Amino acid sequence: MKDKKFNLIQITPEIFEIPKTDMMRVKARIYGTTQIIDQIDNNCFQQVINVAHLPGIVKYSLAMPDIHLGYGFTIGGVAATDYNNGVISPGGVGYDINCGVRLIATNLFYQDIKSKIKGITSSVFNNVPAGIGSHSGIRKLSKKELRRVIVKGAKWAIENNFGTSEQLEMIEENGCFDNADPTAISEYAYQRGLDQVGTLGSGNHFIEMAKVDKIFDKITANKFNLTKNQIVILLHTGSRGFGYQVCDDYIRESKKSVIKYGINLPDKQLACAPLSSPEGQRYLHAMSCAANYAFANRQVIYSLIEYSIMHYLNISPATLGFRLIYDISHNIAKIEDHFIDGKQQKLCVHRKGATRAFGPGNDEVPEQYRKTGQPVLIPGDFGTGSYLCVGTQKAMDETFGSSCHGAGRLLSRKQALKKEKTLDLNQEIANTGVFVLSARKKTIAEEMPYAYKNVDNVVNTMHNSGILKKVLKSSPLSVIKG
């Protein structure tokens, strides 16, 4: 195995640790097989070590098998800090605050619509603005209206006839962080957010039409009312330019806080503030505003997709049966209670490119899923498929109820573009068998399957380690990229 300089110790077939040294406050723990570990860039190991220096961090600095290089924290990183004596770090949340995934079920089956996939996808593409700088699919908001968006989240969308109130229970936090404070938002962030509600964005964001392909746990799949060859939709997007600006604003503020509070860090990208400080609380309020923006954005797009499919197929809502399975957050810091060494402790759990995976019986999980555990949605690249899993008690015990959030990049965007120059991109897309629409050819080149780890290996790591239980896998039929 490579990277011996990091003193990696294999604990189990799926867990590797880096011992606590120097100023590290906790050990570093990475979930992955030997194959996955060998794929990880050395800089990622260093970032996981660096996070272990954060004041108030407890238990471990964690990385999931979808780990790749990020700002300060790896993407796929999880770190929990003590609520009273720890810090909060904007880099531990990321620029796309509350980037997240929705899984949507329909009453449609593959055999009924296979000849209409291109038409349905084109209809959605025409109704959901996508790509860098895309403008709202509904209208440009006033600042007063945007303030309501960032306070109410998905509730704002529903009040404006984008969906129904029953859907709120199927959204993490019921679609709204209640500690959002609009006064914590800069004027520039407001300006960037006025006309991007209802837009997909670019990069790894997507709308995917898929069919349920493999069922691993029939009993749990039945509880989700999902069966083989059923058509499902995955939606992946976040807080757009609004969330990016919030992060950018508070990284600058946190760099000042590090000096003010005398915090010693091995990397300035870990800039943070004591959670109990005015600066820490202000970021928490601003982050919640951006998270609510993302919830509203996904709720609006959900309704635009539903309308697009009904309009193209000329069917009723009852016939389509559009139904939200779950909406799950990535890139968030949440105040949660967890047991540390047998004692309940209030923590700030940073999940960056990681997702919540609460086990059975948790009150935070919708009542109808409380016996199964929280739905965990793990999209892969558009050539291989995506997973629906459920969280476990072991996740609560080992990872603060956290898991991976996707396949994870194998190549950077720059490396993917370089590789694309040696290939026939159109043929590569054709080889996937997936109908692809995108606002930019460059985005497709950056997001090709070869740029990502094998999602099966990533999910199997989490399943075999007991952090997740696989329920089913869907196979993509079409995808829309920004």
Secondary structure, DSSP 8 states (H G I E B T S, - for coil): ---GGGT-EEEETTEEEE---TT-SSEEEEE--HHHHHHS-HHHHHHHHHHTTSTTEEEEEEEEEEEE--SSS-EEEEEEEETTT-EE-GGGT-SSTT-EEEEEEEEEEHHHHGGGHHHHHHHHHHHS--STT---SS----HHHHHHHHHHTHHHHHHTTSS-GGGGGGBGGGG--TT--GGGS-HHHHHHHTT-TT---STT-EEEEEEEEEES-HHHHHHTT--TTEEEEEEEE--HHHHHHHHHHHHHHHHHHHHHTT---S-GGG--EETTSHHHHHHHHHHHHHHHHHHHHHHHHHHHHHHHHHHHHT--HHHHT-EEEEEEE-SEEEEEEEEETTEEEEEEEEEESEEE---TT-TTS-GGGTTT--EEEEE--TTT-EEEEEE-HHHHHHSSSEEE-SS-BSS-HHHHHHHHTTS-HHHHHHHHT-EEEES-HHHHHHT-GGGB--HHHHHHHHHHTTSEEEEEEEEEEEEEE-
